[in-house]
Amino acid sequence: MPGPDRRPPAPPMPDADTQCAGFRQARLARKTALIEDYVELIDDLLNDGQEARQVDIAARLGVSQPTVAKMLVRLEADGLVTRRPYRGIFLTGAGQEMARASRARHHTVEQFLRALGVSEASARIDAEGMEHYVGAETLRAFRHALEAGLAAFMAGTGKRQND
């Protein structure tokens, strides 16, 4: 056991290509996370029977209306939303597809965390950030574990949250 001044040996560094791929994926996720959050929220508001208005988006994301206005200009330029005067914000086909994919990733991550015994509130909050950083292979593994009965397995081990 290492003493107070000694750290355990670090695992070997990955090769440069592997490390580069990880950093590249993280940069891409950071770049798209905010866009996906806006698009998914707009879709949620519309599906809830509400209009997606700038004031509602600002309130739910906890940002200012000018911040939302700037992002809406970007989303419109990217072909993800359309805006109609006095009618709110609507998703284009590309925006709807992005919202669907983001929601599916979020659902998988949240269900995986719940199966591990994470509380509903913590799983919802944590999945909101994690969903953007999880790659396709990891999502497939999460789904496979869920389909194979991860929740039942975890319940059978007697593990509870905060163990």
Secondary structure as UniProt FT lines:
FT   TURN            4..5
FT   HELIX           16..47
FT   TURN            48..49
FT   HELIX           54..61
FT   HELIX           65..77
FT   TURN            78..79
FT   STRAND          81..84
FT   TURN            85..87
FT   STRAND          88..91
FT   HELIX           93..115
FT   TURN            116..117
FT   HELIX           120..130
FT   TURN            131..133
FT   HELIX           136..147
FT   TURN            148..149
FT   HELIX           150..156
FT   TURN            157..158
FT   TURN            161..162
//
